[in-house]
């Protein structure tokens, strides 16, 4: 029996858990649990239900058993006069959405019909920060664990909901957790032991924060120590951290502007930091782990993919880098020894994860923000127009199918539920199943 238990510990988390409790799944890999997922769909094929959600958001759904939760934002646009007046203070991009008021909600969805079972208002903010037009006010994906939903809305606040009683257990929107995102919130939280951990990398202040998940009180907050560029617009970041293990110790791997950091997640103590060597900021892509290595994108400007070996080392060592075709928003996906990277412009690259050798690079139609998901031994890549291209991993590009829904903007990453996919577009929410 003890050998069987040890074997289970060695398996990837996605193999032993059918729940999809955080963004990109149980081990942040984007690998769906084993299942009979659909390969093809359209508005008249393999649609179990289509639901119209209130509000707008780019967060992905999370599941525990048959429970489905997702976040949304109800927006009250600013008048043209108010918009012009407030944007006088905008030192960043002009392509932003300006609201007079935003109401941030958590929604529970019926898995059989798509009906909204619960619509829980968590925060309301007048004259909120503007967000980029490619972003939303409800972009961070929550975490669902043991009948509790942990919510992070960036500088707008954090909360925890009991998913059985539907009561809000705690809220925390204290001033210590306020930053200027410039383009809106983007980093999703993670749960590790008794902590909820997230990034707060604004143009004004940059830190990593842990709250006690039972109370919402700050457990630790660690300021970024790496030297920043003078321009505040180059200091912000939107990435989500991952937890790795080396020499029996946990490491919080955290991408920020110009630096990737390693922290002790128990107390926030910085263990190491490594400079990208190039300008890298507004990080969105989440690191992926495998083979004792982590793989990151340096994101905006001339982005690169960097591969570091961390296992058994005090400070990770750069193994290889790819300086062409790196994404600004979608996260890499590791499948066996192959790393797949789709960039925002639709360039899909496949390379050897251990050496960085490029196997192939091809262009897909469309622009991409959502991160890929691996299921059915196939890779699913959804573009901003609502089309999902399904490919068969291998040493050449093999397109299995191209699937379109309502043609509206598709920014959220797919989430599996049993043998189906939950798909959020800007117009609707779908459950796709054979």
Phi and psi in degrees as a GROMACS rama.xvg file:
@    title "Ramachandran Plot"
@    xaxis  label "Phi"
@    yaxis  label "Psi"
@TYPE xy
-65.3696  -31.128  UNK-2
-70.564  -36.5857  UNK-3
-65.1478  -41.2937  UNK-4
-64.271  -40.8944  UNK-5
-63.7918  -37.9149  UNK-6
-61.3055  -41.4265  UNK-7
-61.5843  -37.0423  UNK-8
-64.7321  -27.4975  UNK-9
-81.188  -17.2915  UNK-10
-74.9837  148.959  UNK-11
-59.0428  146.643  UNK-12
-60.3735  -33.5613  UNK-13
-65.0507  -21.6409  UNK-14
-75.0734  -37.9074  UNK-15
-98.0782  -2.53204  UNK-16
-130.399  126.875  UNK-17
-89.6742  -3.10804  UNK-18
-79.5501  151.07  UNK-19
-124.037  81.1187  UNK-20
-93.2829  -8.89146  UNK-21
-147.467  172.536  UNK-22
-61.596  127.252  UNK-23
72.9727  13.232  UNK-24
92.7399  -178.562  UNK-25
-56.206  -38.1346  UNK-26
-115.695  21.8331  UNK-27
61.8374  23.0136  UNK-28
-93.7773  -18.3154  UNK-29
79.6961  10.9273  UNK-30
-92.2924  120.341  UNK-31
-77.3142  153.233  UNK-32
-60.234  159.548  UNK-33
-58.9739  134.853  UNK-34
-173.903  173.792  UNK-35
-103.992  75.2463  UNK-36
-82.319  151.756  UNK-37
-68.3698  147.394  UNK-38
-103.944  -22.7477  UNK-39
-133.388  147.518  UNK-40
-164.41  162.459  UNK-41
-159.629  178.685  UNK-42
-57.2669  -17.3307  UNK-43
-115.297  2.96649  UNK-44
-130.011  128.538  UNK-45
62.0533  28.3139  UNK-46
-100.309  108.528  UNK-47
-72.3477  -43.35  UNK-48
-157.838  159.326  UNK-49
-128.748  129.266  UNK-50
-126.194  143.867  UNK-51
-101.367  111.254  UNK-52
-85.5162  147.145  UNK-53
-69.8025  148.024  UNK-54
75.5745  -160.87  UNK-55
-144.476  147.346  UNK-56
-174.396  160.064  UNK-57
-114.53  3.75049  UNK-58
-66.4175  154.066  UNK-59
-91.0285  153.398  UNK-60
-70.867  153.395  UNK-61
-124.256  150.423  UNK-62
-135.176  149.087  UNK-63
-144.359  111.108  UNK-64
65.341  -128.118  UNK-65
-97.9691  5.63412  UNK-66
-79.543  132.851  UNK-67
-122.276  129.204  UNK-68
-131.255  148.604  UNK-69
-153.481  158.599  UNK-70
-108.832  158.414  UNK-71
-152.422  163.742  UNK-72
-127.552  127.469  UNK-73
-94.7221  119.227  UNK-74
-107.735  135.307  UNK-75
-113.819  106.691  UNK-76
-61.9137  149.314  UNK-77
-78.7016  150.653  UNK-78
-67.2841  162.075  UNK-79
-60.9831  -37.237  UNK-80
-64.2783  -47.4879  UNK-81
-63.2873  -41.5234  UNK-82
-60.3575  -47.7144  UNK-83
-63.39  -39.0211  UNK-84
-67.4976  -44.8168  UNK-85
-71.032  -33.4268  UNK-86
-74.5714  -3.35283  UNK-87
-62.8222  -24.223  UNK-88
-93.1294  2.10343  UNK-89
-82.9778  111.072  UNK-90
-97.3702  1.54583  UNK-91
-103.71  -141.431  UNK-92
-75.0367  145.379  UNK-93
-79.5557  -16.0838  UNK-94
-85.1198  72.2363  UNK-95
-127.56  159.119  UNK-96
-100.117  129.018  UNK-97
-117.132  126.577  UNK-98
-113.812  153.111  UNK-99
-82.6971  -32.5965  UNK-100
-157.13  147.659  UNK-101
-134.343  139.089  UNK-102
-118.789  124.971  UNK-103
-105.17  127.305  UNK-104
-129.648  154.824  UNK-105
-111.16  133.282  UNK-106
-117.741  133.215  UNK-107
-100.307  132.42  UNK-108
-114.773  135.991  UNK-109
-70.6183  122.915  UNK-110
-68.4897  -20.1117  UNK-111
-91.438  -25.4182  UNK-112
-126.66  -18.1429  UNK-113
82.5934  1.11064  UNK-114
-65.4699  143.089  UNK-115
-77.4065  112.056  UNK-116
-84.0894  -38.0313  UNK-117
-137.037  137.018  UNK-118
-129.356  98.4642  UNK-119
-106.427  116.221  UNK-120
-76.6994  125.17  UNK-121
-105.72  -48.4954  UNK-122
-139.009  153.87  UNK-123
-135.786  136.361  UNK-124
-136.41  127.283  UNK-125
-88.5657  142.577  UNK-126
45.8518  57.8925  UNK-127
-69.378  163.264  UNK-128
-51.573  146.963  UNK-129
-72.0407  160.044  UNK-130
-128.183  155.263  UNK-131
-64.786  149.649  UNK-132
-66.0961  -18.3316  UNK-133
-88.1374  -0.532155  UNK-134
-115.312  -179.436  UNK-135
-141.723  173.595  UNK-136
-83.2431  -8.63192  UNK-137
-129.287  62.069  UNK-138
-94.1303  -36.9941  UNK-139
-62.8422  132.012  UNK-140
-82.3018  132.801  UNK-141
-73.941  177.207  UNK-142
-119.339  134.027  UNK-143
-114.609  117.195  UNK-144
-146.368  125.267  UNK-145
49.8929  49.6807  UNK-146
64.0399  27.1045  UNK-147
-130.406  137.255  UNK-148
-108.711  120.128  UNK-149
-103.114  123.548  UNK-150
-116.449  136.856  UNK-151
-132.76  120.105  UNK-152
-113.534  34.2407  UNK-153
64.8242  -137.454  UNK-154
-67.5735  -11.8302  UNK-155
-78.7512  -14.7724  UNK-156
133.702  170.909  UNK-157
-130.91  151.404  UNK-158
-158.232  167.036  UNK-159
-136.512  132.151  UNK-160
-118.803  135.668  UNK-161
-78.0542  115.897  UNK-162
-78.2813  -5.3917  UNK-163
-93.1555  -49.2074  UNK-164
-87.0245  -17.5689  UNK-165
66.4833  20.1933  UNK-166
-90.2913  146.067  UNK-167
-79.6937  117.377  UNK-168
-76.1448  -44.0961  UNK-169
-155.3  159.34  UNK-170
-133.36  150.173  UNK-171
-146.011  109.562  UNK-172
-130.953  37.5774  UNK-173
-66.6519  159.211  UNK-174
-64.342  -25.6658  UNK-175
-63.333  -18.93  UNK-176
-107.853  26.6614  UNK-177
-103.823  132.335  UNK-178
-139.839  164.705  UNK-179
-95.1096  105.519  UNK-180
-72.6431  -25.1887  UNK-181
71.6985  -52.2634  UNK-182
-112.2  12.2068  UNK-183
96.3967  166.812  UNK-184
-71.1774  150.285  UNK-185
-148.21  -32.1875  UNK-186
-71.3063  131.994  UNK-187
-91.3974  153.727  UNK-188
-82.9975  164.747  UNK-189
-129.603  158.221  UNK-190
-112.091  128.07  UNK-191
-136.165  118.943  UNK-192
51.125  -119.343  UNK-193
-100.241  20.4939  UNK-194
-122.004  146.826  UNK-195
-107.482  119.286  UNK-196
-117.37  139.546  UNK-197
-156.197  166.329  UNK-198
-96.1493  145.918  UNK-199
-132.118  81.604  UNK-200
-110.285  87.7199  UNK-201
-95.6949  -174.79  UNK-202
-81.1364  -11.6447  UNK-203
-108.829  -38.4868  UNK-204
-140.271  148.213  UNK-205
-138.077  125.062  UNK-206
-157.6  168.13  UNK-207
-113.669  138.488  UNK-208
-129.543  142.88  UNK-209
-125.839  129.425  UNK-210
-108.234  146.506  UNK-211
-66.7294  124.667  UNK-212
-70.8276  -16.6939  UNK-213
-85.5741  -24.578  UNK-214
-124.139  -22.5532  UNK-215
82.1985  0.68503  UNK-216
-77.439  151.732  UNK-217
-68.6094  124.577  UNK-218
-88.9417  -44.0559  UNK-219
-159.048  155.328  UNK-220
-142.92  119.388  UNK-221
-114.844  120.967  UNK-222
-71.8191  141.224  UNK-223
-62.9166  132.856  UNK-224
-101.53  -13.0546  UNK-225
-70.6443  144.119  UNK-226
-62.2122  132.876  UNK-227
-103.901  159.383  UNK-228
-67.3379  156.326  UNK-229
-67.4862  -34.9923  UNK-230
-72.111  118.729  UNK-231
-58.3086  -26.7918  UNK-232
-67.4279  -18.628  UNK-233
-94.3043  7.20316  UNK-234
-104.969  -9.31583  UNK-235
-87.9294  160.385  UNK-236
-158.057  156.915  UNK-237
-137.115  21.2686  UNK-238
-80.6159  163.23  UNK-239
-112.829  132.784  UNK-240
-77.6214  167.747  UNK-241
-132.286  157.616  UNK-242
-105.002  124.04  UNK-243
-114.246  171.696  UNK-244
-133.459  135.269  UNK-245
-145.428  131.445  UNK-246
53.1871  38.5641  UNK-247
77.998  6.83819  UNK-248
-119.303  142.185  UNK-249
-77.6962  147.794  UNK-250
-133.572  127.545  UNK-251
-87.2458  111.266  UNK-252
-94.3063  123.27  UNK-253
-137.482  118.009  UNK-254
-92.8172  131.675  UNK-255
-134.183  -176.389  UNK-256
-62.4088  125.073  UNK-257
69.2989  -12.6887  UNK-258
-139.992  147.698  UNK-259
-110.24  135.178  UNK-260
-116.95  154.593  UNK-261
-119.802  130.09  UNK-262
-127.135  155.153  UNK-263
-79.362  113.77  UNK-264
-67.4956  -17.7172  UNK-265
-70.9395  -33.7414  UNK-266
-136.005  -0.786635  UNK-267
79.0664  7.41729  UNK-268
-68.651  130.417  UNK-269
-70.1946  127.306  UNK-270
-96.2335  -37.1464  UNK-271
-166.261  163.649  UNK-272
-148.149  148.034  UNK-273
-133.229  128.412  UNK-274
-81.2984  139.601  UNK-275
-64.8651  -29.5015  UNK-276
89.5866  -6.49734  UNK-277
-139.726  169.628  UNK-278
-70.4509  121.838  UNK-279
-143.563  125.783  UNK-280
-157.007  179.548  UNK-281
49.9527  38.9892  UNK-282
-60.7954  130.476  UNK-283
-121.109  -42.972  UNK-284
-56.3354  138.042  UNK-285
-91.5011  139.538  UNK-286
-60.3949  152.404  UNK-287
-125.049  145.068  UNK-288
-111.057  150.385  UNK-289
167.52  148.257  UNK-290
60.4119  30.6295  UNK-291
70.3596  19.1888  UNK-292
-129.192  161.501  UNK-293
-127.056  149.108  UNK-294
-124.148  128.048  UNK-295
-132.936  160.61  UNK-296
-110.747  136.96  UNK-297
-78.7854  -9.35978  UNK-298
73.4505  -124.234  UNK-299
-70.8954  165.124  UNK-300
70.2122  -140.643  UNK-301
-84.8078  84.4551  UNK-302
-69.0723  153.213  UNK-303
-132.886  155.144  UNK-304
-95.5209  127.965  UNK-305
-117.659  136.414  UNK-306
-116.215  123.874  UNK-307
-120.512  139.163  UNK-308
-92.2218  126.899  UNK-309
-117.155  -26.7854  UNK-310
-63.0153  123.831  UNK-311
79.8426  6.10774  UNK-312
-116.427  144.966  UNK-313
-69.631  -39.2214  UNK-314
-129.124  128.942  UNK-315
-57.5198  153.707  UNK-316
-119.96  131.998  UNK-317
-66.4579  126.399  UNK-318
-98.809  -45.7442  UNK-319
-159.134  164.964  UNK-320
-140.831  151.154  UNK-321
-118.635  122.009  UNK-322
-107.239  16.9773  UNK-323
-138.144  131.097  UNK-324
84.5329  17.0113  UNK-325
-76.7216  146.519  UNK-326
-82.4887  154.701  UNK-327
-95.8281  -31.0076  UNK-328
-120.079  -55.5445  UNK-329
-63.736  145.088  UNK-330
-86.427  151.982  UNK-331
-67.8597  160.515  UNK-332
-131.85  125.97  UNK-333
-101.001  124.695  UNK-334
-128.239  105.37  UNK-335
62.8177  -124.381  UNK-336
-95.9564  8.54358  UNK-337
-113.217  133.949  UNK-338
-106.377  126.515  UNK-339
-109.469  132.956  UNK-340
-134.273  120.381  UNK-341
-107.685  126.049  UNK-342
-93.9552  174.095  UNK-343
-60.6408  -29.2061  UNK-344
-88.308  4.28785  UNK-345
91.8648  12.0057  UNK-346
-84.4075  118.255  UNK-347
-105.027  123.807  UNK-348
-117.693  141.167  UNK-349
-123.099  126.238  UNK-350
-138.977  160.392  UNK-351
-71.0447  121.167  UNK-352
-66.63  -28.8821  UNK-353
-82.3534  -34.315  UNK-354
-111.416  -20.449  UNK-355
83.8437  2.55564  UNK-356
-62.9493  131.063  UNK-357
-79.943  122.487  UNK-358
-83.1281  -47.3118  UNK-359
-164.185  160.915  UNK-360
-144.821  122.453  UNK-361
-136.068  158.027  UNK-362
-99.5533  129.908  UNK-363
-98.7902  151.919  UNK-364
-67.9053  144.815  UNK-365
104.885  172.308  UNK-366
-114.615  148.131  UNK-367
-127.901  138.945  UNK-368
-127.315  -39.7942  UNK-369
-65.4078  148.517  UNK-370
-84.6064  148.05  UNK-371
-67.3668  161.508  UNK-372
-130.423  141.223  UNK-373
-107.691  120.912  UNK-374
-154.438  149.795  UNK-375
60.4274  24.3285  UNK-376
61.1888  26.2545  UNK-377
-129.241  156.162  UNK-378
-109.279  125.917  UNK-379
-107.839  123.996  UNK-380
-126.073  115.718  UNK-381
-104.623  130.358  UNK-382
-98.4434  174.556  UNK-383
-68.2578  -18.9852  UNK-384
-86.9863  -4.89813  UNK-385
100.292  11.3877  UNK-386
-100.98  134.61  UNK-387
-111.892  118.724  UNK-388
-95.283  129.938  UNK-389
-108.096  124.84  UNK-390
-122.714  157.42  UNK-391
-98.1885  116.733  UNK-392
-56.882  144.099  UNK-393
167.039  -173.169  UNK-394
-82.431  8.16439  UNK-395
-151.754  160.586  UNK-396
-74.342  120.886  UNK-397
-126.487  104.194  UNK-398
-84.5328  123.503  UNK-399
-88.553  -43.3449  UNK-400
-162.418  161.505  UNK-401
-128.798  123.863  UNK-402
-125.214  126.74  UNK-403
-117.742  147.399  UNK-404
-111.258  -110.357  UNK-405
-94.8035  1.37769  UNK-406
75.3719  6.90477  UNK-407
-92.1099  169.087  UNK-408
-57.0784  132.109  UNK-409
-121.546  98.2518  UNK-410
-109.075  -23.5842  UNK-411
-85.4372  147.627  UNK-412
-77.4109  140.048  UNK-413
-58.6349  152.2  UNK-414
-131.531  133.585  UNK-415
-83.5101  149.065  UNK-416
-143.244  108.809  UNK-417
54.6061  -119.214  UNK-418
-101.638  27.3273  UNK-419
-132.371  170.796  UNK-420
-115.429  140.715  UNK-421
-98.9274  123.656  UNK-422
-125.721  124.059  UNK-423
-109.092  125.28  UNK-424
-114.765  177.358  UNK-425
-69.5978  -17.457  UNK-426
-101.058  -28.8972  UNK-427
-158.199  173.119  UNK-428
-127.077  129.403  UNK-429
-122.499  149.871  UNK-430
-114.609  119.75  UNK-431
-108.278  124.241  UNK-432
-153.437  148.429  UNK-433
